[in-house]
Amino acid sequence: MLFHITIEKSEDGWYVVECPALPGCISQGKSEEEALSNIKEAINAWLWAEDKKSLH
């Protein structure tokens, strides 16, 4: 599954990434690479949590 993300560099130098298709799915990292890795984990966790909610 592919998701579009946004990435911005904050004033304090951190990279902030968001997946607009998944409400509240936001992460960050000290480098662009770290931020991208972190958002992949966040997307997987978001999808897992939604799957668990649909089972109940």
PyMOL Python script that loads the backbone (N, CA, C, O; Angstrom):
from pymol import cmd

cmd.read_pdbstr("""\
ATOM      1  N   MET A   1       0.836  -1.167   0.000  1.00  0.00           N
ATOM      2  CA  MET A   1       0.000   0.000   0.000  1.00  0.00           C
ATOM      3  C   MET A   1       0.890   1.242   0.000  1.00  0.00           C
ATOM      4  O   MET A   1       1.882   1.310   0.725  1.00  0.00           O
ATOM      5  N   LEU A   2       0.523   2.213  -0.816  1.00  0.00           N
ATOM      6  CA  LEU A   2       1.289   3.449  -0.895  1.00  0.00           C
ATOM      7  C   LEU A   2       0.488   4.599  -0.298  1.00  0.00           C
ATOM      8  O   LEU A   2      -0.717   4.709  -0.522  1.00  0.00           O
ATOM      9  N   PHE A   3       1.162   5.446   0.457  1.00  0.00           N
ATOM     10  CA  PHE A   3       0.548   6.623   1.043  1.00  0.00           C
ATOM     11  C   PHE A   3       1.394   7.831   0.706  1.00  0.00           C
ATOM     12  O   PHE A   3       2.623   7.765   0.719  1.00  0.00           O
ATOM     13  N   HIS A   4       0.735   8.931   0.405  1.00  0.00           N
ATOM     14  CA  HIS A   4       1.441  10.196   0.212  1.00  0.00           C
ATOM     15  C   HIS A   4       1.722  10.792   1.583  1.00  0.00           C
ATOM     16  O   HIS A   4       0.910  10.683   2.502  1.00  0.00           O
ATOM     17  N   ILE A   5       2.878  11.420   1.706  1.00  0.00           N
ATOM     18  CA  ILE A   5       3.238  12.084   2.956  1.00  0.00           C
ATOM     19  C   ILE A   5       3.698  13.502   2.657  1.00  0.00           C
ATOM     20  O   ILE A   5       4.058  13.835   1.527  1.00  0.00           O
ATOM     21  N   THR A   6       3.676  14.325   3.692  1.00  0.00           N
ATOM     22  CA  THR A   6       4.268  15.658   3.585  1.00  0.00           C
ATOM     23  C   THR A   6       5.457  15.683   4.534  1.00  0.00           C
ATOM     24  O   THR A   6       5.452  15.018   5.570  1.00  0.00           O
ATOM     25  N   ILE A   7       6.470  16.452   4.172  1.00  0.00           N
ATOM     26  CA  ILE A   7       7.642  16.581   5.038  1.00  0.00           C
ATOM     27  C   ILE A   7       8.073  18.039   5.050  1.00  0.00           C
ATOM     28  O   ILE A   7       8.200  18.674   4.003  1.00  0.00           O
ATOM     29  N   GLU A   8       8.293  18.552   6.238  1.00  0.00           N
ATOM     30  CA  GLU A   8       8.724  19.933   6.407  1.00  0.00           C
ATOM     31  C   GLU A   8       9.827  19.983   7.451  1.00  0.00           C
ATOM     32  O   GLU A   8       9.858  19.181   8.384  1.00  0.00           O
ATOM     33  N   LYS A   9      10.720  20.924   7.281  1.00  0.00           N
ATOM     34  CA  LYS A   9      11.762  21.136   8.279  1.00  0.00           C
ATOM     35  C   LYS A   9      11.288  22.227   9.229  1.00  0.00           C
ATOM     36  O   LYS A   9      10.981  23.340   8.800  1.00  0.00           O
ATOM     37  N   SER A  10      11.231  21.911  10.511  1.00  0.00           N
ATOM     38  CA  SER A  10      10.749  22.872  11.500  1.00  0.00           C
ATOM     39  C   SER A  10      11.833  23.891  11.834  1.00  0.00           C
ATOM     40  O   SER A  10      12.987  23.740  11.433  1.00  0.00           O
ATOM     41  N   GLU A  11      11.451  24.926  12.570  1.00  0.00           N
ATOM     42  CA  GLU A  11      12.387  25.979  12.940  1.00  0.00           C
ATOM     43  C   GLU A  11      13.538  25.462  13.797  1.00  0.00           C
ATOM     44  O   GLU A  11      14.639  26.012  13.773  1.00  0.00           O
ATOM     45  N   ASP A  12      13.270  24.389  14.561  1.00  0.00           N
ATOM     46  CA  ASP A  12      14.325  23.846  15.420  1.00  0.00           C
ATOM     47  C   ASP A  12      15.188  22.796  14.716  1.00  0.00           C
ATOM     48  O   ASP A  12      16.035  22.160  15.343  1.00  0.00           O
ATOM     49  N   GLY A  13      14.969  22.618  13.401  1.00  0.00           N
ATOM     50  CA  GLY A  13      15.826  21.736  12.617  1.00  0.00           C
ATOM     51  C   GLY A  13      15.330  20.307  12.456  1.00  0.00           C
ATOM     52  O   GLY A  13      15.939  19.525  11.726  1.00  0.00           O
ATOM     53  N   TRP A  14      14.240  19.954  13.123  1.00  0.00           N
ATOM     54  CA  TRP A  14      13.683  18.601  12.981  1.00  0.00           C
ATOM     55  C   TRP A  14      12.842  18.516  11.712  1.00  0.00           C
ATOM     56  O   TRP A  14      12.273  19.511  11.264  1.00  0.00           O
ATOM     57  N   TYR A  15      12.771  17.318  11.141  1.00  0.00           N
ATOM     58  CA  TYR A  15      11.905  17.073   9.997  1.00  0.00           C
ATOM     59  C   TYR A  15      10.600  16.482  10.514  1.00  0.00           C
ATOM     60  O   TYR A  15      10.599  15.477  11.226  1.00  0.00           O
ATOM     61  N   VAL A  16       9.495  17.114  10.149  1.00  0.00           N
ATOM     62  CA  VAL A  16       8.176  16.689  10.589  1.00  0.00           C
ATOM     63  C   VAL A  16       7.458  16.098   9.376  1.00  0.00           C
ATOM     64  O   VAL A  16       7.356  16.739   8.330  1.00  0.00           O
ATOM     65  N   VAL A  17       6.964  14.866   9.529  1.00  0.00           N
ATOM     66  CA  VAL A  17       6.273  14.187   8.429  1.00  0.00           C
ATOM     67  C   VAL A  17       4.867  13.821   8.855  1.00  0.00           C
ATOM     68  O   VAL A  17       4.606  13.496  10.013  1.00  0.00           O
ATOM     69  N   GLU A  18       3.963  13.884   7.880  1.00  0.00           N
ATOM     70  CA  GLU A  18       2.561  13.587   8.159  1.00  0.00           C
ATOM     71  C   GLU A  18       1.989  12.793   6.993  1.00  0.00           C
ATOM     72  O   GLU A  18       2.367  12.994   5.839  1.00  0.00           O
ATOM     73  N   CYS A  19       1.078  11.896   7.314  1.00  0.00           N
ATOM     74  CA  CYS A  19       0.352  11.149   6.293  1.00  0.00           C
ATOM     75  C   CYS A  19      -1.091  11.653   6.324  1.00  0.00           C
ATOM     76  O   CYS A  19      -1.889  11.187   7.137  1.00  0.00           O
ATOM     77  N   PRO A  20      -1.433  12.604   5.443  1.00  0.00           N
ATOM     78  CA  PRO A  20      -2.756  13.228   5.482  1.00  0.00           C
ATOM     79  C   PRO A  20      -3.927  12.246   5.356  1.00  0.00           C
ATOM     80  O   PRO A  20      -5.008  12.521   5.876  1.00  0.00           O
ATOM     81  N   ALA A  21      -3.739  11.130   4.693  1.00  0.00           N
ATOM     82  CA  ALA A  21      -4.819  10.150   4.519  1.00  0.00           C
ATOM     83  C   ALA A  21      -5.167   9.440   5.826  1.00  0.00           C
ATOM     84  O   ALA A  21      -6.238   8.844   5.945  1.00  0.00           O
ATOM     85  N   LEU A  22      -4.261   9.501   6.810  1.00  0.00           N
ATOM     86  CA  LEU A  22      -4.470   8.820   8.086  1.00  0.00           C
ATOM     87  C   LEU A  22      -4.477   9.877   9.190  1.00  0.00           C
ATOM     88  O   LEU A  22      -3.412  10.310   9.631  1.00  0.00           O
ATOM     89  N   PRO A  23      -5.655  10.296   9.641  1.00  0.00           N
ATOM     90  CA  PRO A  23      -5.747  11.370  10.635  1.00  0.00           C
ATOM     91  C   PRO A  23      -4.891  11.118  11.881  1.00  0.00           C
ATOM     92  O   PRO A  23      -4.979  10.066  12.515  1.00  0.00           O
ATOM     93  N   GLY A  24      -4.073  12.099  12.207  1.00  0.00           N
ATOM     94  CA  GLY A  24      -3.225  12.006  13.394  1.00  0.00           C
ATOM     95  C   GLY A  24      -1.936  11.233  13.193  1.00  0.00           C
ATOM     96  O   GLY A  24      -1.173  11.058  14.143  1.00  0.00           O
ATOM     97  N   CYS A  25      -1.677  10.770  11.991  1.00  0.00           N
ATOM     98  CA  CYS A  25      -0.462   9.991  11.723  1.00  0.00           C
ATOM     99  C   CYS A  25       0.672  10.961  11.384  1.00  0.00           C
ATOM    100  O   CYS A  25       0.845  11.374  10.238  1.00  0.00           O
ATOM    101  N   ILE A  26       1.432  11.305  12.414  1.00  0.00           N
ATOM    102  CA  ILE A  26       2.508  12.293  12.301  1.00  0.00           C
ATOM    103  C   ILE A  26       3.750  11.737  12.998  1.00  0.00           C
ATOM    104  O   ILE A  26       3.644  11.029  13.999  1.00  0.00           O
ATOM    105  N   SER A  27       4.908  12.060  12.468  1.00  0.00           N
ATOM    106  CA  SER A  27       6.158  11.664  13.117  1.00  0.00           C
ATOM    107  C   SER A  27       7.208  12.723  12.822  1.00  0.00           C
ATOM    108  O   SER A  27       6.926  13.737  12.183  1.00  0.00           O
ATOM    109  N   GLN A  28       8.417  12.473  13.294  1.00  0.00           N
ATOM    110  CA  GLN A  28       9.509  13.421  13.074  1.00  0.00           C
ATOM    111  C   GLN A  28      10.840  12.698  13.145  1.00  0.00           C
ATOM    112  O   GLN A  28      10.902  11.527  13.520  1.00  0.00           O
ATOM    113  N   GLY A  29      11.894  13.392  12.789  1.00  0.00           N
ATOM    114  CA  GLY A  29      13.238  12.839  12.881  1.00  0.00           C
ATOM    115  C   GLY A  29      14.266  13.941  12.786  1.00  0.00           C
ATOM    116  O   GLY A  29      13.980  15.034  12.297  1.00  0.00           O
ATOM    117  N   LYS A  30      15.464  13.649  13.255  1.00  0.00           N
ATOM    118  CA  LYS A  30      16.555  14.631  13.200  1.00  0.00           C
ATOM    119  C   LYS A  30      17.078  14.809  11.773  1.00  0.00           C
ATOM    120  O   LYS A  30      17.624  15.857  11.427  1.00  0.00           O
ATOM    121  N   SER A  31      16.900  13.766  10.949  1.00  0.00           N
ATOM    122  CA  SER A  31      17.293  13.839   9.544  1.00  0.00           C
ATOM    123  C   SER A  31      16.087  13.415   8.700  1.00  0.00           C
ATOM    124  O   SER A  31      15.130  12.832   9.209  1.00  0.00           O
ATOM    125  N   GLU A  32      16.154  13.717   7.420  1.00  0.00           N
ATOM    126  CA  GLU A  32      15.076  13.315   6.523  1.00  0.00           C
ATOM    127  C   GLU A  32      14.928  11.792   6.515  1.00  0.00           C
ATOM    128  O   GLU A  32      13.812  11.274   6.516  1.00  0.00           O
ATOM    129  N   GLU A  33      16.047  11.085   6.509  1.00  0.00           N
ATOM    130  CA  GLU A  33      16.018   9.627   6.488  1.00  0.00           C
ATOM    131  C   GLU A  33      15.359   9.069   7.751  1.00  0.00           C
ATOM    132  O   GLU A  33      14.552   8.143   7.682  1.00  0.00           O
ATOM    133  N   GLU A  34      15.711   9.640   8.899  1.00  0.00           N
ATOM    134  CA  GLU A  34      15.128   9.186  10.156  1.00  0.00           C
ATOM    135  C   GLU A  34      13.618   9.471  10.182  1.00  0.00           C
ATOM    136  O   GLU A  34      12.830   8.638  10.630  1.00  0.00           O
ATOM    137  N   ALA A  35      13.232  10.646   9.700  1.00  0.00           N
ATOM    138  CA  ALA A  35      11.817  11.008   9.668  1.00  0.00           C
ATOM    139  C   ALA A  35      11.034  10.054   8.775  1.00  0.00           C
ATOM    140  O   ALA A  35       9.932   9.640   9.135  1.00  0.00           O
ATOM    141  N   LEU A  36      11.582   9.700   7.619  1.00  0.00           N
ATOM    142  CA  LEU A  36      10.907   8.774   6.711  1.00  0.00           C
ATOM    143  C   LEU A  36      10.776   7.388   7.333  1.00  0.00           C
ATOM    144  O   LEU A  36       9.735   6.745   7.201  1.00  0.00           O
ATOM    145  N   SER A  37      11.808   6.932   7.998  1.00  0.00           N
ATOM    146  CA  SER A  37      11.750   5.652   8.685  1.00  0.00           C
ATOM    147  C   SER A  37      10.690   5.674   9.783  1.00  0.00           C
ATOM    148  O   SER A  37       9.934   4.717   9.948  1.00  0.00           O
ATOM    149  N   ASN A  38      10.645   6.769  10.527  1.00  0.00           N
ATOM    150  CA  ASN A  38       9.690   6.894  11.623  1.00  0.00           C
ATOM    151  C   ASN A  38       8.245   6.958  11.127  1.00  0.00           C
ATOM    152  O   ASN A  38       7.353   6.402  11.767  1.00  0.00           O
ATOM    153  N   ILE A  39       7.999   7.628   9.993  1.00  0.00           N
ATOM    154  CA  ILE A  39       6.619   7.712   9.500  1.00  0.00           C
ATOM    155  C   ILE A  39       6.169   6.349   8.973  1.00  0.00           C
ATOM    156  O   ILE A  39       4.986   6.018   9.055  1.00  0.00           O
ATOM    157  N   LYS A  40       7.086   5.564   8.439  1.00  0.00           N
ATOM    158  CA  LYS A  40       6.719   4.208   8.006  1.00  0.00           C
ATOM    159  C   LYS A  40       6.243   3.390   9.204  1.00  0.00           C
ATOM    160  O   LYS A  40       5.246   2.673   9.116  1.00  0.00           O
ATOM    161  N   GLU A  41       6.953   3.498  10.312  1.00  0.00           N
ATOM    162  CA  GLU A  41       6.534   2.808  11.538  1.00  0.00           C
ATOM    163  C   GLU A  41       5.191   3.331  12.027  1.00  0.00           C
ATOM    164  O   GLU A  41       4.333   2.555  12.449  1.00  0.00           O
ATOM    165  N   ALA A  42       5.010   4.656  11.968  1.00  0.00           N
ATOM    166  CA  ALA A  42       3.765   5.268  12.426  1.00  0.00           C
ATOM    167  C   ALA A  42       2.582   4.814  11.563  1.00  0.00           C
ATOM    168  O   ALA A  42       1.500   4.548  12.086  1.00  0.00           O
ATOM    169  N   ILE A  43       2.785   4.726  10.256  1.00  0.00           N
ATOM    170  CA  ILE A  43       1.723   4.262   9.358  1.00  0.00           C
ATOM    171  C   ILE A  43       1.353   2.826   9.684  1.00  0.00           C
ATOM    172  O   ILE A  43       0.171   2.491   9.766  1.00  0.00           O
ATOM    173  N   ASN A  44       2.351   1.979   9.871  1.00  0.00           N
ATOM    174  CA  ASN A  44       2.070   0.574  10.221  1.00  0.00           C
ATOM    175  C   ASN A  44       1.311   0.473  11.533  1.00  0.00           C
ATOM    176  O   ASN A  44       0.372  -0.315  11.649  1.00  0.00           O
ATOM    177  N   ALA A  45       1.710   1.265  12.522  1.00  0.00           N
ATOM    178  CA  ALA A  45       1.027   1.251  13.821  1.00  0.00           C
ATOM    179  C   ALA A  45      -0.400   1.769  13.685  1.00  0.00           C
ATOM    180  O   ALA A  45      -1.318   1.219  14.292  1.00  0.00           O
ATOM    181  N   TRP A  46      -0.591   2.813  12.900  1.00  0.00           N
ATOM    182  CA  TRP A  46      -1.920   3.381  12.688  1.00  0.00           C
ATOM    183  C   TRP A  46      -2.835   2.333  12.063  1.00  0.00           C
ATOM    184  O   TRP A  46      -3.957   2.123  12.523  1.00  0.00           O
ATOM    185  N   LEU A  47      -2.347   1.678  11.011  1.00  0.00           N
ATOM    186  CA  LEU A  47      -3.159   0.660  10.329  1.00  0.00           C
ATOM    187  C   LEU A  47      -3.461  -0.512  11.252  1.00  0.00           C
ATOM    188  O   LEU A  47      -4.572  -1.041  11.230  1.00  0.00           O
ATOM    189  N   TRP A  48      -2.501  -0.923  12.054  1.00  0.00           N
ATOM    190  CA  TRP A  48      -2.708  -2.008  13.005  1.00  0.00           C
ATOM    191  C   TRP A  48      -3.799  -1.634  14.007  1.00  0.00           C
ATOM    192  O   TRP A  48      -4.685  -2.440  14.291  1.00  0.00           O
ATOM    193  N   ALA A  49      -3.738  -0.421  14.539  1.00  0.00           N
ATOM    194  CA  ALA A  49      -4.728   0.032  15.525  1.00  0.00           C
ATOM    195  C   ALA A  49      -6.120   0.109  14.902  1.00  0.00           C
ATOM    196  O   ALA A  49      -7.098  -0.273  15.544  1.00  0.00           O
ATOM    197  N   GLU A  50      -6.228   0.588  13.681  1.00  0.00           N
ATOM    198  CA  GLU A  50      -7.527   0.646  13.013  1.00  0.00           C
ATOM    199  C   GLU A  50      -8.092  -0.751  12.774  1.00  0.00           C
ATOM    200  O   GLU A  50      -9.293  -0.977  12.913  1.00  0.00           O
ATOM    201  N   ASP A  51      -7.216  -1.678  12.415  1.00  0.00           N
ATOM    202  CA  ASP A  51      -7.634  -3.070  12.201  1.00  0.00           C
ATOM    203  C   ASP A  51      -8.187  -3.657  13.489  1.00  0.00           C
ATOM    204  O   ASP A  51      -9.207  -4.346  13.468  1.00  0.00           O
ATOM    205  N   LYS A  52      -7.523  -3.390  14.615  1.00  0.00           N
ATOM    206  CA  LYS A  52      -7.970  -3.902  15.917  1.00  0.00           C
ATOM    207  C   LYS A  52      -9.304  -3.292  16.301  1.00  0.00           C
ATOM    208  O   LYS A  52     -10.151  -3.981  16.871  1.00  0.00           O
ATOM    209  N   LYS A  53      -9.515  -2.000  16.000  1.00  0.00           N
ATOM    210  CA  LYS A  53     -10.782  -1.356  16.329  1.00  0.00           C
ATOM    211  C   LYS A  53     -11.936  -1.963  15.540  1.00  0.00           C
ATOM    212  O   LYS A  53     -13.046  -2.089  16.058  1.00  0.00           O
ATOM    213  N   SER A  54     -11.678  -2.339  14.291  1.00  0.00           N
ATOM    214  CA  SER A  54     -12.747  -2.875  13.440  1.00  0.00           C
ATOM    215  C   SER A  54     -13.150  -4.286  13.867  1.00  0.00           C
ATOM    216  O   SER A  54     -14.215  -4.767  13.479  1.00  0.00           O
ATOM    217  N   LEU A  55     -12.321  -4.944  14.651  1.00  0.00           N
ATOM    218  CA  LEU A  55     -12.646  -6.302  15.114  1.00  0.00           C
ATOM    219  C   LEU A  55     -13.591  -6.280  16.296  1.00  0.00           C
ATOM    220  O   LEU A  55     -14.195  -7.304  16.618  1.00  0.00           O
ATOM    221  N   HIS A  56     -13.735  -5.141  16.950  1.00  0.00           N
ATOM    222  CA  HIS A  56     -14.596  -5.067  18.138  1.00  0.00           C
ATOM    223  C   HIS A  56     -15.874  -4.360  17.894  1.00  0.00           C
ATOM    224  O   HIS A  56     -16.690  -4.226  18.806  1.00  0.00           O
TER     225      HIS A  56
END
""", "prot")
cmd.dss("prot")
cmd.show_as("cartoon", "prot")
cmd.util.cbc("prot")
cmd.orient("prot")
